[in-house]
Amino acid sequence: MQESPALPKNAERLGIIRLARDSAIELILTSILLFGVVSIVRWVVGPSPISRAIPGIHAELWIVGASVALLLAGLILSPPGRASGGHTNPAISLAMWRYGVFPGAGVIPYSIAQLLGSVLGVVAARTVWGHIVAEPPVVYAVLQPGPGWSTWELFLVEALGMTVIAFVVGLCLAVPRLTSFVPWIVGSLVGLGIAFLGTATGGSLNPARQFGPAVASGQARFLWAYLLAPMVGAAVAAWLRRKIQHRREVLTHRLCGTISISSAPVIEDFPFLNAATRAIDTQSEIQ
């Protein structure tokens, strides 16, 4: 009996449908994230009763960081975040691929969805809050390096920051008892990055964080560094984790830590691959 060509084709079709759905979810999650970021900056940094009650830029950055941390953790733990993985960051998607728990074919669709979602989130914030979002000091929450910072210093610090985040996430997702803490770890690390790097690089740590604001404001001078540095940091983090934690495998690409414990990491997070594998094995036995 010949193997049915419909089996791998069906698995491929299911994979494309699953990837398209999850990419659409990432677009929505990232648009919510950027809407939230711009809204937080509008009220905490822009002219408002809240900003007038805050004593200075450093206090504002701590409030922005804490607010973004809670927003990010909430998105990861939301039902859509659990479904797609809650990456909202092309660098995280890249890291998960390098960790072996996310398909390489998914990195580009996820990244495009996240970048597009960034633009949509900024546009939504402008629509809701009006022209004040486009004016200083908000300016669509676009980031700029501090005085005296060169482009390469910006690149190095942003890459290093993403290396730390992706490395810690990889370590935690390889230990079952730590996976449930990952949403709060991600949120806390990003929040701390905003608080400590806000007056230096801006604390982007996410290509999608800067992309929408840069497009909307037209301030794209440093955009290449904000886009590429986190991706480099993610790749470095994956390399470091393999060197240091080589006896443990990352369990899931989902930042919520939802995992199965029945099979290999890549398969367990993409059930259609399991189904296709079982079907092909069954055909082989019939032969």
N, C-alpha and C positions, 0 to 999 in steps of 0.2 A: 504493500500500500504506500502510495506517495504522500509526502507531507503536504498538508493543505497550505497553499500560499496565502490563504485568507487570514491565517492566524497572525503572522507577523505584521501583515498589513492592518489588521484590526487593532493590534497593539499600538502601531504607529499612529493610527487615526485617533485612538483614545488618548495617546500621549500629546498629540497636537491640541486636542480639545482641552485637556487638563492644563496644558501650558498656557493656552490662550485665556482660559478662565482665571488662572492664578495671576497672569500678567495684568489682566483687567483689574483684579483686586489690588494689586500693587499700585496701579495708577490711582485708584480711589484712595488708598491709604496714604500715599505720598501727597496727594492733593490736600487731604485733611491735615496732614502734618504741616505743610507749608502755609495753609490758611491759618492754622493755629500759631505758627511761628510769627507770621506777619501781624496777626492780631495781638499777640503778646507784646511784640515790639511797639506796635502802635499805642498801646495803653501804658506800658511800663517805661518806654523811652520817649515816645512822642508826647506832644502836649496833652495832658489829661490831669484830672485830680490825683490820680495814682502817682504819676511821675513827679508831680509837684511835692508830694509827701515823702519822696525817697531822697535821702541826703546826697547822693552822688552816683557817678557812673559805675563804680565797683559794686555798690549795693544793687543797682539796677541789673547788673550782669548776673549777680547771684539769684535774683528773683526770676530773671529770664531763664537762667539755667535750670532752676528748680521746676519752673512751669513746663519747660520743654521736656525735662526728664519724666514728669508725670504723664504728659501727653504721649510721649514715645512708648512708655511702658503700657499705657492703656491701649494704644493701637496694636501692640504686639499681642496683648492678652485678649483683644476683641475677637469675636467669631471670624471675621474676615482675616484678621492677622494670624489666627491659628490655621486657617485654611491655606494661605499662600506662604506662610513662614514669617510674615511681618518684617521683611527686610527694610523696605523704604529707603534703600541705600545701595547703589550699584557696587560699592566696595564690599558690602556684606555679601551680596550675591556672588561676587567673584571669589571671596574667601570660602564660601560654602562649596563652591565648585572645586577649589583647590583642596578642601578638606575631604572631598570624595563623597559628599552627601547631596549634591545638587548637580543636575546634568549640565554639561558645558553648553548644550544647545539652548538652555534656558537663560544664560547670563545676558545675552544681547536683548531678547524680548523683555526681560525684567528691567534691564537698564533703560531701555527706550521708554517703557511704561512709567518708570520712576521719574525720569527727566520730564516727560510730558505732564505727568501729574504735578510736578513742581510748578510748571508754568500755569496750569489750570488753578492750582491753589492760590497762587499770587493774584491771578486775575479775579478770582472769587473774593479775595480779601479787598481788593480795590473796589469791586462792585458794592460790597457790603459797607465798607467804612468811608468810601468817598475819596476825594482828592487829597485828603490829609496823608493818605498812605504813600502818595507819590512825592510828597514834599519832605524836606529835611525837618527833623533828623531821622524820619522813618525811611524814606526812599525805598520802599518795597522790601525793607530789611536786607538790602544788599550789603555784603561784607567788603571791607577794605582793610589791608594791613595797616598797622600803626605807623606813625612817623619814623623814618629811618630804617624801616624793614625793606629789604630787597626781595625780589621775586623768588630767588633761590632760598633765602632764609624762610620765607613763607612756605615754599614747597617742602623743605626739610621738616619744619615743625608740624605741618598738617599730615605729612606722611608718617612721622613718628607717632602722632596722636592716634591715627587710624591703626597703626601697627599694634599699639597697646590695646585698643578696644577689640580688634579682631583676634588677637592672641588670647586675651582673657576669655572671650566668648568661646573660642575653640577649646581651651582647656576645660571650661565648665561644661560644655556640651559633650565632652568625652567622659564625664563622671555622672552616672545616673542621679545620684542624690543632689547634685548641684544644678541640674537642668532647669528646675522650677524657679531658680533665682535669676536666670539669665535676663528676663525682661527688666528687672530692677537694676541689674548690673549694667546693662546697656544704657538704660535711662540715666543712671547715676554717672557713668563715665562721660556720656555726652554732656550732661549738665555741668559736670566739673570742667570739661573742656571749654564750655562757653564761659564759665566764671573766670577761669584762669587765663584763657587765651583771648578773651573778648577784646582787650585793648592792644593785643599783639597781632594775631592773624584773623581774629573774629571768631575763631573756634567753629569752623564749618564742619570738618570731619565727615563730610558727605557731599559727593558731587551734586546730588539733587538739591541739597540745601541752598547752594549758591546759584544753580542754573536758572531757576525761575526768576528770582530777584534780579539777576544780571541781565536776563533777556528783557524783562519789563522795564528796567531802569536804563538800559543801554550802557551800563558800566561794566564792560567786559575786558578791561585791561589785564586783570589778573586771573581771568576765568580759567585759562588752561591749567594754571597751577592748582586751583581749587578743584578742578575736574580730575586731574591725573594723580596728584599727590596721594589721595586716599586709596586709589587703586594700587599704587605701588606699595603703600603701607599694608594693604590686605595681602598682597602676594608675599611680602616679607614675613608677615605674621604666620602664614601657612607654612612657609619654609622653617621658621623657628619652631613652630609646634611639632613638626615632624621630627626635628632634631632632639627636642627635649622630651616629648611625650610619645615617642615612637611605638610604645607597647599598647597604647590605647587608641581606639578609633573614635572619631566624632560620631555621635549617634543619630543626629538629625539636623536638617537645615532649618528647622522651625525654631525661631527664637523663643517661642513659648515653652519649648522643651517637651512638647507632646511627641512621644515616640512609641513604637511597638518594640517588642523584645523577641521577635521570632526569626529575623533573618538579617541579611546584610544591610548596612546603612542606606545605600542608594536605593535598594529595592523597597525597603520598608516605607520610605517616604513617597514612593511613587507606585501605588498598588497595581496600576495597570500593567507594570512590568512583571509583577508577581503572577498576575493572571495569565499573561502571555507565556511566561516561563513554564507554568504548570501545564498549560495547553500543549505546548511543544513537547514537553516530557511525556505527556499522555500519548501523543501521536507516535513518538519514538517507541514506546512500549508496545503499541498495536503492531508496528512494523515487525 
